[in-house]
Amino acid sequence: MANYLEDNDDLLFYLDKGIDWGPLVEITERGLRDEDGPKSVGEAVELYRDIATMVGKFAAEEVAPRAKAIETAGVVVVDGEAVGAPELDELFERIRELDLHRLNVPRELDGMNCPLLLYFVVCELMARADVSVMAHHGFHGGMALAMLIFSIREGSTTFENHRIVETRFAEEIEEILSGRAWGCMDITEPDAGSDMARLRTVGEQDADGNWFVTGQKIFITSGHGKYHFVIARTEKPGDGSDPMAGLDGLSMFLVPAYTEDEHGNRTRIVTLDRAEEKLGHHGSCTAALTFDRAPAHLLGKRGEGFKYMLQLMNNARLGVGFESIGLCEAAYRLARDYAAERPSMGKTIDQHEMIADYLDQMRTEIQGLRALAMYGGFHEEMAAKLDIAIQIEPERRREFERLQRRHKSASRRVTPLIKYLAAEKAVEMARRSVQIHGGNGYTTEYGAEKLLRDAMVMPIYEGTSQIQALMAMKDTLGGIIKAPQEFVKRLAQARWRALSARDAHERRVAKLQVLGLDAQQHLMRRTATDKLRAVQDRPLTEWPQAFLKDWDPKRDFSYAMLHAEHLTQLLADVAICEVLLEQAHAHPERIEVLERYLERAEPRARHQYDLIVNTGQGLLERLALRTRERDDSARAAQ
């Protein structure tokens, strides 16, 4: 009997050893006080493993066999509603029977109260079977939990003895948990993708205090659902210096897209304009929608929409990381199994050196990606739940805030790295799987080409790879600007460990850290030099203000922006090796994984460093020349 958990030793390592379940269980179970919940960490982890085993079997035996039919049928709009494959409906009926929508919601709301990290494991298992099924599943329980979290943060959820007594969206949450509805996240518009300051959908309030949303949203995954988290502009933009003209003028709303009577007859409030025809993810509905004064519920306060969106996006980006890992796993295993059976020149092709190297690299990089994703998922969940714990136990605020800062810092550092690298590797590994299949990979019979088509969206949705790289660069260099002495200290410590650490593996990881820190130092020196050159024409008395405070990322970080992806790839390899080193110290069997990853990462890191230090100047000069020519032409025209 097939099971996508039990055939994966690396994934089993995390469930059994690699995750520090203690603090996660403690905060999820609110001190193990619930009489209906597990009585110990061990009992809780046993439950999580049973659930993961069940999902592994479900993914292998029920999702994977239906993937081709779901892919072939796609999604079409009939009489204003999206219609997919009957096999997809069958799967979601089974998911409802298995209560998987209830996985992360507290027991007071009839949920299973499991950690979000278990949900991420489920994401990987389902994505290995079919990413369309995984993506749609994520917009059920995940959106129900988002309703609860937003309600807690805005203060509309009340607690008594650490239990939820009342919450704002209890009815909507139960409707989703039962499988009768789902939610989605509506951000992108026809003229506004990554540049959210250009969003034009509006939220308006009438004289009685009721809110309405008007505008168009596109590329909305599972947008045929009932409950929509919509970003809309509530503040009219002023001049260019007005912060309300940008992100601070956005608010978050929950908008029901339709109503139903007792007989199930549906009346649409939000129009489903079309389901996009896509390169891949054919079983996932990607919708375009029109809101015409649709009644809406404001979440939090007006102007807090961007903050609320970031909270959704953090989990979404981690989810895409695990989804990408699931696809990588599918691509690797498809290629490995085909290569083990395909004879060529007297032996199967997995015994040919180049193919063996491809397969070893795929296996190694999947293990590295999973290590980083588990690390990021753990810290993001701890940070989010400590935020909730502060509101449940305000007397422990200082203790919780101190812990939360550490977890937030760790999560913020690695989340863009996970989203970036896992998405890029999904495309790379799917393409390599096609190549290993040769001509057969180019046909639809073997499934390799489907994986490549499905993978192509990973670097695009939930924030493009380039946005992730810019975020990682901005946070990294911004941290140096805020605390230069701390950076110098970290660099000195890494140099010392690279020379003097007793553990050879620690020395190798420290050398990688030095490369990463040297790259950051080079970018900062170059940025500072460019900044100094830019202020030389100003009066000397203005230099301190201009050089130390007046930093514009779009203007002053051009060299760093050019190399943001190179830096991100280098930072990701460093972070993965740090996590694998920590695992190796605690679990000697992980030394072999660390050694394989270091063998790949060391030359790659040297290459990225070399690109950062030695390339790009000519391109920047050409761009500057074009800008000057354009400005001169504009002045001449005036």
C-alpha positions in Angstrom: 0.0 0.0 0.0 1.4 3.4 -1.1 2.0 6.1 1.5 3.8 9.4 0.8 4.9 9.8 4.4 6.1 6.3 5.1 8.3 6.1 2.0 10.1 9.4 2.9 12.8 8.9 5.6 13.7 12.6 5.6 10.1 13.7 6.2 9.8 11.1 8.9 12.9 12.5 10.6 11.1 15.8 11.3 8.0 14.2 12.7 10.0 11.9 15.0 13.1 13.9 15.9 13.8 17.1 13.8 11.0 19.3 15.2 11.2 20.7 18.7 7.6 19.8 19.4 7.7 20.7 23.1 7.2 24.5 23.0 4.9 24.2 19.9 2.6 21.7 21.7 2.8 23.8 24.9 1.6 27.0 23.2 -0.8 25.3 20.8 -2.5 23.4 23.7 -2.2 26.5 26.0 -0.3 24.7 28.6 -2.0 21.3 28.1 -4.9 22.5 30.1 -7.7 21.3 27.8 -9.4 18.2 29.2 -10.4 17.1 25.7 -6.8 17.5 24.4 -3.6 15.5 24.7 -2.2 15.2 28.2 1.5 15.3 27.2 3.8 16.3 24.4 4.4 12.7 23.5 0.6 12.0 23.2 0.2 15.1 21.0 3.1 14.1 18.7 1.7 10.6 18.4 -1.6 12.2 17.2 0.2 14.4 14.7 2.1 11.4 13.3 -1.1 9.4 12.9 -2.7 12.3 11.0 0.3 12.7 8.8 0.3 8.9 8.1 -3.3 9.1 7.2 -2.8 12.0 4.8 0.3 10.3 3.3 -1.9 7.3 2.4 -4.8 9.5 1.2 -2.4 11.5 -1.1 -0.8 8.4 -2.6 -3.9 6.2 -3.0 -6.7 8.7 -3.6 -5.3 12.0 -4.8 -2.5 10.9 -7.1 -4.6 8.4 -9.1 -7.2 11.2 -9.8 -4.6 13.8 -10.8 -4.7 13.2 -14.5 -8.5 13.3 -14.7 -8.6 16.6 -12.7 -5.9 18.0 -15.0 -7.8 17.0 -18.1 -11.2 18.4 -17.1 -9.8 21.7 -15.9 -12.2 24.4 -14.7 -14.9 26.1 -16.7 -17.5 28.7 -15.9 -21.1 27.6 -16.4 -24.0 30.0 -15.7 -21.7 32.2 -13.6 -20.2 29.4 -11.5 -17.0 27.5 -11.7 -17.3 23.8 -12.5 -14.3 21.3 -12.2 -13.8 17.6 -12.5 -16.2 15.3 -10.6 -13.0 13.6 -9.3 -12.1 16.8 -7.6 -15.5 16.9 -5.9 -15.0 13.3 -4.8 -11.7 14.1 -3.2 -13.1 17.0 -1.3 -15.9 15.0 0.0 -13.3 12.5 1.3 -11.3 15.4 2.8 -14.5 16.6 4.5 -15.1 13.0 5.9 -11.5 13.0 7.2 -12.1 16.3 8.9 -8.9 17.8 7.4 -10.5 21.3 7.1 -10.6 21.3 11.0 -6.9 20.5 11.4 -5.7 23.8 12.9 -8.8 25.4 14.3 -9.2 25.3 18.2 -11.4 22.7 19.8 -13.8 25.3 21.1 -14.8 26.0 17.5 -15.0 22.2 16.7 -11.5 22.0 15.3 -8.6 19.6 16.0 -6.3 22.2 17.4 -3.1 20.8 15.6 -0.1 23.0 14.9 0.2 24.9 11.7 3.5 23.0 11.1 1.5 19.8 10.7 -0.6 21.6 8.1 2.6 22.4 6.2 3.5 18.7 6.3 0.1 18.0 4.8 0.7 20.6 2.1 3.9 18.8 1.0 2.2 15.4 1.0 -0.7 16.6 -1.1 1.4 18.6 -3.4 3.5 15.6 -4.2 0.2 14.0 -5.5 -1.2 17.1 -7.2 -0.6 20.8 -6.6 -4.1 21.8 -7.8 -5.7 19.7 -5.0 -3.2 21.0 -2.5 -3.8 24.6 -3.4 -7.6 24.4 -3.2 -7.4 22.5 0.1 -5.3 25.3 1.6 -8.2 27.8 1.1 -10.5 25.9 3.5 -9.1 25.5 7.0 -6.4 28.0 6.4 -8.9 30.8 5.7 -11.0 29.7 8.6 -8.0 30.1 10.9 -7.3 33.5 9.3 -10.8 34.7 10.3 -10.1 33.6 13.9 -6.6 35.2 14.0 -7.8 38.5 12.6 -10.7 38.5 15.1 -8.3 37.9 18.0 -6.0 40.7 16.8 -8.8 43.2 16.4 -10.2 42.3 19.9 -13.5 40.8 18.8 -12.7 37.3 20.2 -13.1 36.9 24.0 -11.4 34.3 26.2 -12.2 32.8 29.6 -9.8 30.4 31.4 -7.7 30.3 28.2 -10.6 29.1 26.1 -12.5 31.0 23.3 -15.9 32.1 24.5 -17.0 34.1 21.5 -15.5 35.1 18.2 -16.7 37.4 15.5 -16.9 35.0 12.5 -17.9 31.8 14.3 -20.7 31.0 11.8 -18.5 31.5 8.8 -15.7 29.4 10.4 -18.1 26.5 11.0 -19.4 26.8 7.4 -15.8 26.4 6.1 -14.9 23.6 8.5 -18.0 21.6 7.4 -16.7 21.8 3.8 -19.7 23.8 2.6 -17.6 26.9 1.8 -14.1 28.2 1.5 -12.2 31.5 1.5 -9.6 33.1 -0.7 -7.3 36.1 -0.8 -8.0 38.9 -3.3 -5.1 41.3 -3.9 -4.1 41.5 -7.6 -5.8 43.8 -10.0 -5.5 44.4 -13.8 -3.1 47.3 -13.3 -1.6 46.4 -9.9 0.4 43.2 -9.2 3.5 43.5 -7.0 3.1 47.3 -6.8 0.2 47.4 -4.2 0.3 51.1 -4.0 -1.5 51.1 -7.4 -4.5 49.2 -6.1 -7.7 50.9 -7.1 -10.5 48.7 -5.6 -12.2 50.9 -3.1 -14.0 50.4 0.3 -16.7 52.9 1.1 -18.8 53.5 4.2 -22.3 54.8 4.1 -24.0 57.1 6.6 -25.1 54.1 8.8 -21.5 52.8 9.0 -21.9 49.9 6.6 -19.0 49.1 4.3 -19.1 48.3 0.6 -16.3 47.2 -1.8 -16.2 48.1 -5.5 -13.5 47.1 -8.0 -12.0 44.2 -10.0 -9.6 41.5 -8.8 -7.8 39.0 -11.0 -5.6 35.9 -10.7 -7.5 34.8 -7.5 -6.7 31.2 -6.6 -9.9 29.4 -5.5 -11.7 32.6 -6.2 -15.0 30.8 -6.8 -15.3 30.5 -3.0 -17.8 32.3 -0.8 -15.5 34.3 1.6 -13.0 36.8 0.2 -10.3 38.6 2.1 -10.1 41.7 -0.1 -7.6 44.5 0.0 -9.2 47.8 -0.9 -8.4 51.5 -0.7 -10.4 53.4 1.9 -8.4 56.7 2.0 -8.3 59.0 -1.0 -4.8 59.7 -2.2 -3.4 63.2 -1.9 -0.2 64.5 -3.3 2.9 62.3 -3.8 4.1 62.9 -0.3 0.8 61.7 1.2 1.3 58.3 2.8 -2.4 57.5 2.2 -1.6 57.6 -1.5 0.3 54.4 -1.0 0.1 51.4 1.3 -1.2 53.2 4.3 -4.5 54.0 2.5 -5.4 50.3 2.2 -7.8 48.3 4.4 -8.7 44.6 4.7 -12.3 43.4 4.3 -14.1 40.1 4.5 -16.6 40.0 1.6 -19.2 37.2 1.1 -19.4 36.5 -2.6 -22.9 35.0 -2.6 -25.9 34.0 -0.4 -27.8 30.8 -0.4 -31.4 30.0 0.7 -32.4 26.9 2.7 -32.7 25.0 -0.6 -29.2 25.8 -1.7 -30.2 28.3 -4.4 -27.4 30.7 -4.8 -27.6 34.5 -5.4 -24.3 36.1 -6.4 -23.2 39.4 -4.9 -19.7 39.2 -6.5 -19.6 38.3 -10.2 -17.3 35.5 -11.3 -16.1 36.9 -14.6 -14.0 34.0 -15.8 -11.7 31.2 -14.9 -8.3 31.7 -16.4 -6.9 29.2 -18.9 -3.4 28.5 -17.6 -0.2 26.7 -18.5 -0.5 24.4 -15.5 -2.6 23.9 -12.3 -5.5 23.1 -14.5 -7.6 21.7 -11.6 -7.2 24.9 -9.6 -9.7 27.7 -10.3 -7.9 31.0 -10.9 -10.7 33.6 -11.1 -11.3 37.1 -12.2 -14.0 38.9 -10.1 -16.0 42.1 -10.1 -17.2 43.7 -6.9 -20.0 46.3 -7.3 -20.8 47.8 -3.9 -20.6 44.3 -2.4 -21.4 44.4 1.4 -18.2 44.0 3.4 -16.9 43.5 6.9 -13.9 45.8 7.8 -11.1 43.8 9.6 -9.2 45.8 12.2 -9.0 49.5 11.6 -9.1 51.4 8.3 -5.6 51.8 6.9 -4.3 48.5 8.5 -4.9 46.4 5.3 -1.3 46.1 4.3 -0.3 44.9 7.8 -3.1 42.3 7.7 -2.1 41.2 4.2 1.5 40.6 5.4 0.2 38.3 8.1 -1.7 36.3 5.5 1.2 36.4 3.0 3.8 35.1 5.5 1.9 31.8 5.9 1.0 31.7 2.2 4.7 32.0 1.2 5.7 29.3 3.6 2.8 27.2 2.2 4.2 27.7 -1.3 7.6 26.7 0.0 6.2 23.3 1.2 4.1 23.0 -2.0 7.2 23.5 -4.1 9.0 20.9 -2.0 6.2 18.4 -2.6 6.5 19.0 -6.4 10.3 18.7 -6.2 9.8 15.3 -4.4 7.4 14.2 -7.2 9.9 15.3 -9.9 12.8 13.6 -8.2 11.0 10.3 -7.7 9.5 10.2 -11.2 13.0 10.8 -12.6 14.7 8.3 -10.3 12.3 5.5 -10.9 12.4 6.0 -14.7 16.2 6.2 -14.7 16.3 2.9 -12.7 14.4 1.1 -15.5 15.7 2.8 -18.7 18.6 0.8 -20.2 21.2 2.5 -22.3 24.7 1.4 -23.3 24.7 -1.7 -21.3 23.2 -0.4 -18.0 20.3 1.6 -16.6 20.8 5.3 -17.0 20.8 5.9 -13.2 24.2 4.2 -13.3 25.6 6.8 -15.8 27.6 9.3 -14.0 25.9 12.5 -15.2 22.4 11.1 -14.4 23.5 9.8 -11.1 24.9 13.3 -10.3 21.6 14.9 -11.3 19.6 12.6 -9.1 22.0 13.0 -6.1 21.7 16.8 -6.5 17.9 16.7 -6.6 17.8 14.5 -3.4 20.3 16.7 -1.6 18.6 20.0 -2.4 15.2 18.7 -1.4 16.6 17.8 2.0 18.1 21.2 2.3 14.9 23.0 1.3 12.9 20.9 3.7 15.3 21.7 6.6 14.9 25.5 5.9 11.1 25.2 5.5 10.7 23.3 8.8 12.9 25.9 10.6 10.9 28.8 9.1 7.5 27.2 9.7 8.4 26.5 13.4 9.5 30.1 14.1 6.6 31.7 12.2 4.1 29.7 14.1 5.7 30.3 17.5 5.8 34.1 16.8 2.1 34.2 15.7 0.9 32.1 18.6 2.9 34.2 21.1 1.1 37.2 19.7 -2.2 35.5 20.6 -0.9 34.3 24.0 -0.2 38.0 24.9 -3.8 38.7 24.6 -4.9 35.6 26.5 -2.4 36.1 29.3 -1.6 39.9 29.4 0.2 39.4 32.8 2.9 37.5 30.9 3.3 40.2 28.2 7.0 40.9 28.8 8.0 37.3 28.8 6.0 36.5 25.7 7.3 39.6 23.8 10.9 38.7 24.5 10.4 35.2 23.1 8.3 36.6 20.2 11.1 38.9 19.1 13.5 36.0 18.7 11.0 33.9 16.7 9.9 36.8 14.5 13.5 37.6 13.7 14.2 34.0 12.7 11.1 33.8 10.6 11.5 37.1 8.9 15.1 36.2 7.9 14.2 32.9 6.2 10.7 33.2 4.9 11.7 35.0 1.6 14.6 32.6 1.3 12.3 29.6 1.5 9.8 31.0 -1.0 12.5 32.1 -3.4 14.7 29.0 -3.4 11.9 26.3 -3.2 10.0 27.9 -6.0 13.0 28.2 -8.3 14.1 24.7 -7.5 10.6 23.3 -8.3 11.1 24.6 -11.9 14.6 23.4 -12.1 13.9 19.9 -10.8 10.7 19.5 -12.9 12.7 20.5 -16.0 15.5 18.1 -15.1 12.9 15.3 -14.7 11.7 16.0 -18.2 15.3 15.9 -19.4 16.1 12.6 -17.7 13.0 11.1 -19.4 14.3 12.2 -22.7 11.8 12.2 -25.5 9.3 10.4 -23.3 9.4 13.4 -20.9 8.1 15.7 -23.7 4.9 13.5 -24.1 1.9 13.7 -21.8 2.1 9.9 -21.0 4.7 10.0 -18.3 3.6 13.0 -16.3 7.0 14.8 -16.3 5.7 17.7 -18.5 2.8 18.2 -16.2 5.1 18.8 -13.3 7.0 21.4 -15.3 3.9 23.2 -16.3 2.6 23.1 -12.7 6.0 24.3 -11.4 6.2 27.4 -13.5 3.8 29.4 -11.4 5.7 28.8 -8.1 8.2 31.7 -8.7 5.2 33.9 -9.6 2.4 33.6 -7.2 2.3 34.8 -3.5 5.1 37.3 -4.4 7.5 36.7 -7.3 11.0 35.4 -6.8 12.3 38.9 -7.5 10.1 40.4 -4.8 11.4 37.8 -2.3 15.0 38.6 -3.3 14.4 42.3 -2.9 12.8 41.7 0.5 15.8 39.6 1.6 18.3 42.2 0.4 16.4 45.1 2.0 16.1 43.4 5.4 19.7 42.2 5.3 21.3 45.5 4.4 18.8 47.5 6.5 19.9 45.4 9.5 23.5 46.4 8.9 22.6 50.1 8.7 20.7 49.8 12.0 23.4 47.9 13.9 26.8 48.2 12.2 28.7 47.2 15.3 26.7 44.0 15.6 27.5 43.2 12.0 31.2 43.7 12.5 31.0 41.4 15.6 29.3 38.7 13.6 31.8 38.9 10.8 34.7 38.6 13.3 33.2 35.7 15.1 32.6 33.8 11.8 36.2 34.4 10.7 37.4 33.0 14.0 35.2 29.9 13.8 36.3 29.3 10.2 39.9 29.0 11.5 39.6 27.7 15.0 36.5 25.6 15.4 37.3 22.0 16.5 34.5 20.5 14.4 35.5 20.4 10.7 31.9 20.8 9.7 31.5 23.9 11.8 34.6 25.3 10.1 33.2 24.7 6.7 29.8 26.3 7.6 31.7 29.3 9.2 33.6 29.8 5.9 30.2 29.9 4.1 29.0 32.5 6.6 32.1 34.6 6.0 31.4 34.5 2.3 27.8 35.7 2.9 28.9 38.4 5.3 31.7 39.5 3.0 29.2 39.8 0.2 27.0 42.0 2.4 29.9 44.1 3.4 30.8 44.6 -0.3 27.3 45.7 -1.1 27.3 48.1 1.8 30.6 49.6 0.9 29.5 50.0 -2.7 26.2 51.5 -1.6 27.9 53.9 0.8 30.4 55.0 -1.9 27.5 55.7 -4.3 25.7 57.6 -1.6 28.7 59.7 -0.7 29.2 60.6 -4.4 25.6 61.6 -4.7 25.8 64.1 -1.7 29.1 65.8 -2.7 27.3 68.6 -4.6 25.3 69.5 -1.5 26.5 71.9 1.3 28.8 70.2 3.8 26.3 71.0 6.6 23.7 68.8 4.9 26.0 65.7 4.6 25.2 64.2 8.0 21.5 64.3 7.4 21.8 63.2 3.7 24.3 60.4 4.4 23.0 59.0 7.7 19.2 59.4 7.5 17.9 60.3 4.0 18.0 56.8 2.4 15.8 55.9 -0.5 15.9 52.2 -1.3 14.8 52.8 -4.9 17.6 55.4 -5.5 20.4 54.5 -3.2 20.5 50.7 -3.5 20.7 50.2 -7.2 23.8 48.0 -7.1 22.4 45.9 -4.3 19.1 45.6 -6.1 20.9 44.4 -9.2 22.5 41.6 -7.1 19.6 40.8 -4.9 19.0 37.4 -6.4 22.7 36.4 -6.1 22.7 37.5 -2.5 19.4 35.6 -1.8 20.8 32.4 -3.2 24.0 32.8 -1.1 22.0 33.6 2.1 19.7 30.6 1.5 22.7 28.2 1.2 24.2 29.7 4.3 20.9 29.4 6.3 20.4 25.8 5.1 23.9 24.8 6.2 23.4 26.4 9.6 20.2 24.4 10.2 21.8 21.2 8.9 24.8 21.8 11.2 22.5 22.2 14.2 20.8 18.9 13.2 24.1 17.1 12.8 25.2 18.2 16.3 21.9 16.8 17.8 21.5 13.8 15.5 24.7 12.2 14.2 22.8 10.5 11.3 22.3 13.9 9.8 26.0 14.5 9.3 25.8 12.7 6.0 23.1 15.1 4.8 25.1 18.1 5.8 28.2 16.8 4.1 26.3 16.2 0.8 24.8 19.7 1.0 28.1 21.4 1.8 29.7 19.7 -1.2 27.1 21.4 -3.4 26.8 24.7 -1.6 30.5 25.6 -1.2 31.4 26.1 -4.9 27.9 27.6 -5.6 28.5 30.2 -2.8 31.9 31.2 -4.2 30.3 31.7 -7.6 27.5 33.9 -6.2 30.1 36.0 -4.2 32.2 36.4 -7.4 29.1 37.6 -9.3 28.3 40.1 -6.6 31.8 41.5 -6.4 32.8 41.5 -10.1 29.7 42.0 -12.3 27.1 44.6 -13.0 28.9 47.9 -13.2 28.6 48.1 -17.0 24.9 47.5 -16.9 24.3 50.2 -14.3 26.3 52.7 -16.3 24.2 51.9 -19.4 21.0 52.3 -17.4 22.2 55.7 -16.0 23.0 56.9 -19.5 19.6 56.0 -20.7 18.0 57.8 -17.8 20.1 61.0 -18.5 19.1 60.8 -22.2 15.5 60.4 -21.4 15.6 63.4 -18.9 17.4 65.5 -21.5 14.8 64.7 -24.1 12.0 65.6 -21.6 13.6 68.9 -20.8 14.2 69.7 -24.5 10.5 68.9 -25.2 9.5 71.4 -22.5 
